[in-house]
Amino acid sequence: MIYKRSSALFVEAQKVIPGGVNSPVRAFKAVGGDPIFVKEAKGAYLYDEDGNRLIDYINSWGPMILGHAHPPVVNAVVEKAKKGTSFGMPTEIETKIAELAVSMVPNIDKIRFVNSGTEACMSAVRLARGFTKKDKIIKFAGCYHGHSDSFLIQAGSGAVTFGSPNSPGVTEGTAKDTLLARYNDLENVEEIINSNKNEIACIIIEPVAGNMGCIPPVEGFLEGLRSLCDAHNILLIFDEVMTGFRLAKGGVQELLGVDADIVTFGKVIGGGLPVGAFAAREEIMNHLAPLGPVYQAGTLSGNPLAMAAGLAMLTELNDHSEIFDSLAKKTAYLHEGIAKVLEEKNVVHTINRIGSMISVHFSEKSVIDFESAAEGNNDTFKKFFHGMLDQGIYIAPSAFETWFITEALTYEDLDETIKAVSIVAEKL
């Protein structure tokens, strides 16, 4: 495929936008080459500025669960925009989507809308600290919760080592209150808790990781975290920005039957528009201003366009819960097809999948945490990425990102993708 127009646009963008992009992964630094500039999208397909059609497996990093430009969502936004785009005042639609979300998700009584997943996770941690009156948090190496200072921490050398900043601008003072744990390692978490008794406000986790590839929790891991939190008066935060309303109507809490104390949302809940939310039982949520002392605010929070898009999306998912089974079957079909091809071509790989999330790791080991994800062959991934792109298949331009399946994908699209893998695998 030819990408002359995209390359030219990237040159122009770099003159006025740092790195030419407004979010780093878009720059293709992990895979090389110039990023693709999208002109429009419909259903399961992207159409770039050079006129190429690409089958899309990132779907705006998750929210396009029903496909791009889904008519009910688009129509809801257009009709709402005609009446004004933002007021900074309460609107009825905020209550409607809140009522629907609370009815769909187990174990929450109230929800507050914000403008991004980063905001949601940042606010959830602040709320947890305010509720418990403790300062430290535990996060997991490889889990991404947005670019708030508390989350930009890398793992230290030992199980109980304080985190250190991995971005300039994050202070040591902030870093010292973030403790790093290994994903899927319950003993490691317990060791950290025992070394910081009565100091930890919350554990925040992607209950299914999506930012080191797709990594589901091993059996008993989430249940173990729940037990540890109960025993030590720690709040358990599920970051369901990716998984919420995607893996099930009620997200991972419903799918795996483990309750969190606070849940964060994004992606799907806004139908593709900028939005986030955090939710919990009433006792916790009533600590938020204006009822309680924990401050959180946002002029565009609950803006009518995002609320209209989200209400249309959640209504369809709530009314047609069979979508989740359909998505899971399509993902399983893709998994089986890719695995068969890579095995036939003797390409070392492992594939992780849960629901409508899937990732291909070029590693002979099981991928269960950040360390094992990092052991994958990145050179092979780069070849695979560009090979798939040449075949008209767009996957995440990073080995550390999950693929997202959309209901708009047909089985013909999946077969085309599997065929592309077969062609690319010959050169790996």
Protein Blocks (a to p, Z undefined) as FASTA:
>chain_A
ZZklmmmmmmmmmmmgghhiabfklnommngpjddddfbdchjbccdfkopacddfklno
omamnoghifklmmmmmmmmmnojbeoiacfklmmmmmmmmmmpghiabdcddfbfklmm
mmmmmmmmmmnopabdcddehiagbjafklmccddfbfklccddfbehiafklmmmpccd
dehilklmmmmmmmmghkafbdcddfbackgojadddehklmmmmmmmmmnopacdddfk
lmgoklpmnlmmlmnopacfbdcdehjlnoopacddddddfklmmmpcfkbmbdcddfkg
oiaklmmmmmmmmmmmmmmmmlmmmmmmmmmmmmmmmmmmmmmnopacddddehjbccdd
ddfbdcfbfklmmmpcfklmmmmmmmmmmnopacdfbfkbccdddfklcfklmmmmmmmm
mmmmmmZZ
